[in-house]
Amino acid sequence: MWSTSVPDPDSAVWWFRVALGDLGAARALVSNDTLPPRVAAALSQQAAEKAIKAAIAFAGTDPPRTHNLAVLSAYAQRQGLVITEALDLEALTDGLSAGRYPDADEPSMQSSDTADLIASSQVIVDTVREYLEANGVALLGIEPL
C-alpha cells in the first residue's frame, strides 16, 4: 500500500464522486420493478466501499484493494473516520457478491432487502461527507461520477 502521509483532497473528491454515482445508480435500479434488486445491492456496497476509500485516500494513502467493508472501516478508523457500529457491514459487503454472483440455492434478493442496504450505504456516504468536510474538503455541489 502506498502512502505519502500528506492529505490528498483531490483523490478524496474523486473517490467520493464515484461513490455518489454508485449510490444514485443503486437508487435508480431499485425503483425500477423490471430490474433485479441484486444489481442495486451490488452498487450499494460499491458506494459504501468507495466512500470509505475516499476517506483513506484523503489521508494520502492508496486505499487497500479489498471489498470487505469491515476491513476498510477499521483501516479508516485509524485515520479518524468512525463508521457507526449499528450498521451491518457484513450484510452490506455480502450485497456485492450476492449482486454479482447470485446463488441458485438461495432465495432471490428482494427490493426491501436492497432498500435496507441502500439506507446503510447512505449512512456511510453521509458519515464520510461529514468527515471530509470537517477536514476542509469542499464537497458542496460536486457531481456524481
C-alpha positions in Angstrom: 0.0 0.0 0.0 1.3 3.4 -1.0 1.3 6.4 1.4 2.5 9.9 1.3 1.1 10.9 4.7 0.2 14.2 3.0 -3.6 14.9 2.7 -4.8 14.4 -0.8 -8.2 16.2 -1.2 -8.3 15.7 -5.0 -8.1 11.9 -4.7 -10.7 12.0 -1.9 -13.1 14.0 -4.1 -12.7 11.6 -7.0 -13.4 8.6 -4.8 -16.4 10.4 -3.3 -17.8 11.4 -6.7 -17.7 7.7 -7.8 -19.4 6.7 -4.5 -22.2 9.2 -5.2 -22.6 7.8 -8.7 -22.9 4.3 -7.5 -25.4 5.2 -4.8 -27.5 7.2 -7.3 -27.4 4.2 -9.7 -28.5 1.8 -6.9 -31.4 4.0 -6.1 -32.5 4.2 -9.7 -32.3 0.5 -10.2 -34.2 -0.5 -7.0 -37.0 1.8 -8.0 -37.4 0.0 -11.4 -39.6 -3.1 -10.9 -38.4 -4.6 -14.2 -34.7 -4.9 -13.0 -33.4 -7.4 -10.5 -32.8 -5.9 -7.0 -29.5 -7.8 -6.7 -27.8 -5.3 -9.1 -28.8 -2.4 -6.8 -27.5 -4.4 -3.8 -24.1 -4.7 -5.5 -24.0 -1.0 -6.3 -25.0 0.0 -2.7 -22.0 -2.0 -1.5 -19.8 -0.3 -4.0 -21.0 3.2 -3.0 -20.1 2.4 0.7 -16.7 1.0 -0.3 -15.8 3.9 -2.5 -16.9 6.4 0.2 -14.7 4.8 2.8 -11.9 4.7 0.3 -12.3 8.5 -0.2 -11.5 9.0 3.5 -8.5 6.7 3.2 -7.3 8.5 0.1 -7.7 11.8 1.8 -5.0 10.8 4.3 -2.6 10.3 1.4 -2.8 6.6 1.3 -3.7 4.4 -1.6 -6.8 2.5 -0.5 -6.4 -1.2 0.1 -7.7 -3.4 -2.7 -10.5 -5.1 -0.8 -14.3 -5.1 -0.9 -14.6 -6.0 2.8 -16.2 -3.0 4.4 -15.3 -4.1 8.0 -11.6 -4.2 6.9 -11.9 -0.8 5.2 -13.8 0.7 8.1 -11.1 -0.5 10.6 -8.4 1.0 8.3 -10.2 4.3 8.1 -10.8 4.4 11.8 -7.1 4.6 12.3 -7.2 7.8 10.3 -10.1 9.3 12.4 -13.2 8.1 10.5 -15.6 6.2 12.7 -18.4 4.2 10.9 -21.3 3.5 13.3 -21.2 0.1 14.8 -25.0 -0.1 14.3 -24.5 -0.8 10.6 -24.3 -4.4 9.4 -21.1 -4.0 7.4 -21.1 -7.8 6.7 -24.5 -7.7 5.2 -23.6 -4.8 3.1 -20.3 -6.5 2.0 -22.3 -9.6 1.1 -24.5 -7.4 -1.1 -21.7 -7.2 -3.6 -21.2 -10.9 -4.0 -25.0 -11.6 -4.0 -25.4 -9.0 -6.7 -22.6 -10.2 -8.9 -22.9 -13.9 -8.3 -26.4 -14.9 -7.4 -26.7 -18.3 -5.8 -29.2 -20.7 -7.4 -29.7 -22.3 -4.0 -30.5 -19.1 -2.2 -33.8 -17.1 -2.4 -33.7 -14.2 -4.7 -32.9 -10.8 -3.2 -36.0 -8.7 -2.6 -36.4 -4.9 -3.1 -36.9 -4.5 0.6 -33.5 -6.2 1.3 -31.8 -3.9 -1.2 -33.5 -0.8 0.2 -32.0 -1.6 3.6 -28.6 -2.0 2.1 -29.0 1.4 0.3 -30.0 3.0 3.5 -26.9 1.7 5.2 -24.8 2.8 2.3 -26.3 6.3 2.6 -25.3 6.5 6.3 -21.7 5.7 5.3 -21.7 8.2 2.5 -23.1 10.9 4.8 -20.5 10.0 7.5 -17.7 10.2 5.0 -19.0 13.5 3.7 -19.1 15.0 7.3 -15.5 13.7 7.9 -14.1 15.1 4.7 -15.9 18.5 5.1 -14.7 18.7 8.7 -11.2 18.3 7.3 -11.6 21.1 4.8 -12.5 19.1 1.7 -15.1 21.1 -0.3 -17.9 18.8 -1.5 -20.8 21.2 -2.0 -22.1 20.9 -5.5 -19.9 18.1 -6.7 -21.3 15.9 -9.4 -21.5 12.1 -9.2 -19.1 10.3 -11.4 
